[in-house]
Amino acid sequence: MSTPQQLIAGFQRFRERSFADVDAQFHDLVQFGQAPSTLVVGCCDSRVDPALILDCAPGDLFVIRNVANLVPPAENQGHYHGTSAALEFGVRILAVQHIIVLGHAHCGGIHTLLEGEVDKDDSFIAEWMKIADAAREHIEQELAGADSEVRQRACEQKAILVSLKNLMSFPWIRERVEQGQLTLHGWYFDIERGELLGYNPTTGQFETL
């Protein structure tokens, strides 16, 4: 477990061992700004860091992290929309060319969704996970008799597809996809097997990348 003091010590090691070696890179990032080609919607799970999993350097990825790597549908009801605002910044300001929805195995948010562990009216998690209700309903219909591990994995992957569909509800995403300026990807990190799977729309399956 990392305490604040351990994190500060880690920052000192970062400065001493790494910062000098990539000083030119950080200087360019400050002087010229960020220009990532890829936006990743990832999970808050502490075990699933997109930059670490994909071995990326600073400036390579524009990352949005939330519970269960969900993308809400486009809406404007006067509420706060952190994920939607970040998507807008990445697409309309940074002009990313790819959006990856990066799901993962053993997702706590999906487990909560399937098991109904958080169902109070004042629960932020319960309200947020309603975004993936369609995934849960599909699993309940198609895999009602399956064991919990199979249902969990299937729901994790189905939720990625829900988010891909919701991405297309944003006009400025749909327009760029239709014009060939932006490509959407659904990826799934199997944290147990150490595998990365990608959704193949032709086969309708998640396949090893």
N, C-alpha and C positions, 0 to 999 in steps of 0.2 A: 504493500500500500504506500502511496506517495503522499507525504505530508507537505504542507507549504514550504517548510525549510528544505526538504529534499528537492522540491521543484525549483527553488531558488538556486540550490547547489547545481542542479541540472542546467539551469540557464547559464551559470558561470562556466560550466564545462563546455556548453555550446559556444560561448564567446571565445574561450581559449582554444578549443580544438577545431572548431568549424567555421566560425564567422570570418576569420582572417583568410581562410582558403577560398571562400566564395564572396569575398568583399566586393569584387567587381560586379557580381551578379546582383547583390543587394543594392549596390549603387545604381545599376541600370534600372532595377525595379522601382527605385525611388524617383530617379530622374525622368524615366520614360513612362512610368506607370505600368499597371498590369495588363497583359494581353493574353489571357488563357484561351485556348481553343475549345476547352471542354468544361462543362458544368456538371457536377455530380450532386445528386440528391441522395444523401446517405443517412444512416441511422445514428442516433446519439450514443448508441451502445459503445462503451469504452474499449471494447475488444475489436471494433471495426472502424479503423481510421483509414479513410480512402487514400490519403497521400502515402501512408505506410504500406497498405496492401498493394497499391499500384506503383510503388517505388518512384514517387514523383518529387521533383525539386520545387522550392518556393516559386510561385508564379505559374506553375503548370496547370493547376486546377482551380476553378471557382467552386467552392464547396458549400452546400446547404445541408445542414444536419438537423433532423427533428426525430421525434419518436416514430419508429417503424418506417422511416424513409418514405413518407407519404406526400403526395402532391394533391392539394385540395382542388376542387373544380373552380373555375373562374367565377367570381362573384364580387359584388360591391355593395355591401350592406352597412357601410360605415364602421366596420369593426377593424381591428388591427390584423394585418395579414403579412406576417413575417416571411413565410415561405414564398408567397406570391410576389412580394416586393423584391425579394432576392432573385427570383426567376426573371422578373422584369429587368432588373439591373444587369443580370448576366446576358440576357438575350438582346435587349434594346440598347444598352449602353456599351457592353463589352463585345457584343456581336459574336458570342460563342458559336461554334459550328456543330457541336455535339452536346446532347444532354443524356447523361447516364443515370437511370434510377438504379441505385445499388442496394439491393436487399441482401439479407443474410440469414443463415440458419440460426436456430435457437434465439429468435427475436422475442424479447420480453413483451413488446407492444402487441405483437400478433398473438402471443400466448394469452394475454389479457383479453383480447378481442374474442378468442375462441372459448375461453373458459368463463367469461363474464365476471371476472374478479373485481372489476371496478365499474359499478353501475349507479353510483350516487349522482344525484342531480348537480351537485357542485363539483364534480370531478372534471378537471381539465383533460385528463387522459381519456376518460370515457367519451367526452364530446369529440375530441380529436380523432379517436379511433373509429368513429362513425363514418369517416371518409372511406374506410375499407369494409363497410357493411356488405357490399356486393360480393366481396371475396369470401367473407364468412358464410353468407347465404349459399353461395355456390358449393362450398365445401360441405355444408350441412346436407345439401341435396344429393351431391355426387359421392360423397365419402362418409356417409352417416355411420356405416358399420366398421370403418377403418380404425386402426389404433391411433392413439394421440400423436405419435411421432410422424406418422404418414400425413395426418390431417394438418399438423403444424407446418410441415415442409410445403405441402400443397397450398396452404393458405398464404404462406410467406411469398410464394411465387405468384400466386393469383393477385395478391395485393400490388405487386410490381406492375402487373398489367392494368390494374385499376388506375394507378398513377400515370401510366403512359397514356391511357385514354383521357384522363383529366388534363394532362398537358395540352392536348389538342383542343381543349375548350377555351384556351387563351388565344384570342384572335391573332396576336402578334407572333405566337408560336406556330399556329396552324398555317399562317401565311408563309412563313419562312420555310416550313417543312414542304409545303406544296410547291414552292419555288426552287426547292433543292438546295437552299442555303443552310438548312439545319436538319440534322439527323437525330432521331430518338433511339435510345438503346435501353433494354432491360437486362440487367446483370444480377447474378445471384452468387454471393460468396459463401461457400460451404466451409464454415469455420472449423468443422470437425475433420473433414477430409482434406482440407487445404486445396480446394478446387474452385475455379471461377467458371460459372456457367452463363451463357447468354441466350436470350430468347430468340428463337428462329420463327418468324411469322409464317414461313412457308410450311414448316412441320407442326407448328403450334406447340413446340417443346423447348425446354431449356437444355441447351447442349454445351458440352465442354468447349471452352475457348482455347 
